Amino acid sequence: MCLHLNAYGITITLFVGEWHEENMEINYVQEHPKAVLRADHAASIRLQLEETLGTFNGFFFVTLYLNAAVQRVSFGYVTRQSTFNDVRFRLHVLQPYSPPGQQPSNYFNFHTFQMPRNVCYTRNCQCQLQHSELIEYSKILTIAVANTSAGNKVSTVGIVDSLSNNNFAVFAFKGTYEDQELSRYKALRVKLHEPYTI
């Protein structure tokens, strides 16, 4: 029986038919190891981003995990216009470099990327420039900045003048940091997300 109250009075409705009951057994998973690691990493990388934005002059790059199919290192461009959100960070996701007429490499050691000379920082803009995107903190794997022995912060990424043009600047890890940065990226990718399939 069901009792409804409305402005005109009380309506009583009778239900006819069999009652049916289903019992469900729920087994709670106390911990998902990769999810816990990703949550810890997200909290840590957010603090690192805040610190780097406060202490590093100019822009810098971060390495990103985009998805399991993308084996190469992916990069994001961070400036003072990049914004913090609860679980995501707004930045420009950069495309890999490829010579004209060729597909970009998906090789896991490939770390050459291009940055447009002009990007747009306005949200919901319809212009032709590249716009920023929201990326989960857990998918920002490393910040491409290192400390020198003198205590200065330097970018581990450098411009490749021979590949750059008027529309794009091409960047790659600097030779002195290449092995270190690739090792850090690969270790975090496998630990937090997906193994390599190549």
C-alpha positions as CSV (number, residue, x, y, z in Angstrom):
1,M,0.0,0.0,0.0
2,C,1.3,3.5,-0.8
3,L,0.0,6.7,0.8
4,H,0.3,10.0,-1.1
5,L,-0.4,13.5,0.3
6,N,-1.3,16.3,-2.1
7,A,-3.2,19.6,-1.9
8,Y,-6.6,17.9,-2.4
9,G,-6.3,15.3,0.2
10,I,-4.9,11.8,0.8
11,T,-4.7,9.2,-2.0
12,I,-4.3,5.6,-1.1
13,T,-3.0,3.2,-3.7
14,L,-2.9,-0.5,-3.4
15,F,-0.2,-2.5,-5.1
16,V,-1.3,-5.8,-6.4
17,G,1.2,-8.5,-7.2
18,E,4.1,-10.4,-5.7
19,W,6.9,-8.8,-3.8
20,H,10.3,-9.6,-5.1
21,E,13.5,-9.3,-3.2
22,E,17.0,-9.6,-4.4
23,N,20.0,-9.9,-2.2
24,M,23.3,-8.7,-3.4
25,E,26.6,-9.5,-1.8
26,I,29.1,-6.6,-1.9
27,N,32.7,-7.2,-1.4
28,Y,34.6,-4.0,-0.8
29,V,38.1,-3.6,-2.1
30,Q,40.0,-1.9,0.6
31,E,42.8,-0.7,-1.7
32,H,43.6,-0.6,-5.4
33,P,47.4,-0.2,-5.3
34,K,47.8,1.8,-8.6
35,A,44.9,4.1,-7.6
36,V,46.5,4.8,-4.2
37,L,49.9,5.5,-5.9
38,R,48.2,7.8,-8.4
39,A,46.5,9.7,-5.6
40,D,49.7,10.1,-3.7
41,H,51.6,11.2,-6.9
42,A,48.8,13.7,-7.8
43,A,49.1,15.4,-4.4
44,S,52.9,15.5,-4.7
45,I,53.0,16.8,-8.2
46,R,50.5,19.5,-7.4
47,L,52.8,20.8,-4.7
48,Q,55.8,20.5,-7.0
49,L,54.0,22.6,-9.7
50,E,53.1,25.3,-7.1
51,E,56.7,25.4,-5.9
52,T,58.2,25.5,-9.4
53,L,55.8,28.2,-10.6
54,G,56.8,30.2,-7.6
55,T,60.6,29.8,-7.9
56,F,61.3,29.2,-11.6
57,N,61.5,32.3,-13.9
58,G,59.5,32.0,-17.1
59,F,57.8,28.9,-18.6
60,F,58.7,25.3,-18.1
61,F,57.6,21.9,-19.4
62,V,56.2,18.8,-17.8
63,T,56.0,15.2,-19.1
64,L,52.6,13.7,-19.5
65,Y,51.0,10.3,-19.7
66,L,48.2,10.6,-22.3
67,N,47.1,7.0,-22.7
68,A,48.3,3.5,-23.2
69,A,48.6,3.8,-27.0
70,V,51.0,6.7,-26.8
71,Q,54.4,5.2,-26.0
72,R,56.6,8.3,-26.6
73,V,57.2,11.0,-24.0
74,S,54.5,13.6,-24.2
75,F,54.9,17.2,-23.0
76,G,52.9,20.0,-21.6
77,Y,53.7,23.8,-21.5
78,V,53.3,25.5,-18.1
79,T,53.2,29.3,-17.6
80,R,51.8,31.6,-14.9
81,Q,48.5,31.5,-16.9
82,S,48.3,27.8,-16.2
83,T,45.6,27.2,-13.6
84,F,45.0,24.8,-10.7
85,N,41.7,23.0,-10.3
86,D,40.7,20.3,-7.8
87,V,41.8,17.2,-9.7
88,R,43.1,18.7,-12.9
89,F,45.6,21.3,-14.1
90,R,45.1,23.6,-17.1
91,L,48.1,23.7,-19.5
92,H,48.9,23.4,-23.2
93,V,49.5,19.8,-24.4
94,L,52.1,19.9,-27.0
95,Q,52.4,17.7,-30.2
96,P,55.4,15.5,-31.0
97,Y,57.7,16.8,-33.7
98,S,57.6,15.1,-37.1
99,P,59.2,16.2,-40.4
100,P,56.8,17.4,-43.0
101,G,54.9,14.5,-44.6
102,Q,55.8,12.0,-41.9
103,Q,54.0,10.5,-38.9
104,P,55.4,11.3,-35.5
105,S,57.4,8.5,-33.9
106,N,55.8,6.5,-31.1
107,Y,59.1,5.0,-30.0
108,F,59.4,5.1,-26.2
109,N,62.7,7.0,-26.2
110,F,61.3,9.7,-28.6
111,H,61.2,13.1,-26.8
112,T,61.2,15.7,-29.5
113,F,58.2,18.0,-29.5
114,Q,57.0,21.2,-31.1
115,M,55.5,24.3,-29.4
116,P,53.5,26.8,-31.4
117,R,55.1,30.3,-31.3
118,N,51.7,31.7,-30.4
119,V,49.2,30.0,-28.1
120,C,45.8,31.2,-26.7
121,Y,45.2,31.4,-23.0
122,T,41.5,32.3,-23.3
123,R,39.0,29.6,-22.4
124,N,36.1,28.9,-24.8
125,C,37.8,30.9,-27.5
126,Q,37.1,30.1,-31.2
127,C,40.4,31.4,-32.6
128,Q,42.8,29.2,-34.6
129,L,45.6,29.2,-32.0
130,Q,46.3,26.2,-29.7
131,H,44.3,26.3,-26.5
132,S,44.9,24.9,-23.0
133,E,43.5,21.6,-21.8
134,L,42.7,20.1,-18.4
135,I,45.0,17.2,-17.4
136,E,44.6,15.1,-14.3
137,Y,47.5,15.7,-11.8
138,S,48.2,12.0,-11.8
139,K,49.0,12.1,-15.5
140,I,51.6,14.8,-15.0
141,L,54.6,12.5,-14.4
142,T,57.6,14.8,-14.1
143,I,58.6,18.5,-14.2
144,A,61.4,19.1,-16.7
145,V,63.4,21.2,-14.3
146,A,66.6,20.3,-12.4
147,N,68.7,21.8,-9.7
148,T,72.4,22.6,-10.6
149,S,75.2,22.0,-8.2
150,A,75.1,25.8,-7.5
151,G,71.5,25.5,-6.4
152,N,69.9,27.1,-9.5
153,K,66.9,25.7,-11.3
154,V,67.4,24.9,-15.0
155,S,65.2,23.5,-17.7
156,T,66.1,19.9,-18.7
157,V,64.6,20.7,-22.1
158,G,66.3,22.8,-24.8
159,I,65.4,24.2,-28.1
160,V,66.5,22.5,-31.3
161,D,67.2,25.5,-33.6
162,S,67.9,23.4,-36.7
163,L,64.3,22.0,-36.6
164,S,62.5,25.1,-35.5
165,N,60.8,27.6,-37.8
166,N,58.6,30.7,-37.7
167,N,55.5,28.8,-36.6
168,F,56.9,26.2,-34.2
169,A,59.9,26.0,-31.8
170,V,61.1,22.4,-31.5
171,F,62.4,21.1,-28.2
172,A,64.0,17.9,-26.8
173,F,65.7,16.9,-23.6
174,K,69.1,18.4,-23.3
175,G,71.9,15.8,-23.8
176,T,73.2,16.1,-20.2
177,Y,69.7,15.3,-18.8
178,E,68.3,13.0,-21.4
179,D,69.0,9.6,-19.7
180,Q,68.0,10.8,-16.3
181,E,64.7,12.3,-17.6
182,L,63.8,9.3,-19.8
183,S,64.4,7.0,-16.8
184,R,62.3,9.0,-14.5
185,Y,59.4,9.2,-17.0
186,K,59.5,5.5,-17.9
187,A,59.6,4.4,-14.2
188,L,56.6,6.6,-13.3
189,R,54.6,5.7,-16.4
190,V,54.9,1.9,-15.5
191,K,54.4,2.4,-11.8
192,L,51.3,4.7,-12.0
193,H,49.7,3.8,-15.3
194,E,50.5,1.3,-18.1
195,P,53.4,-0.9,-19.1
196,Y,55.0,-0.4,-22.5
197,T,53.6,-2.5,-25.3
198,I,56.5,-2.3,-27.8
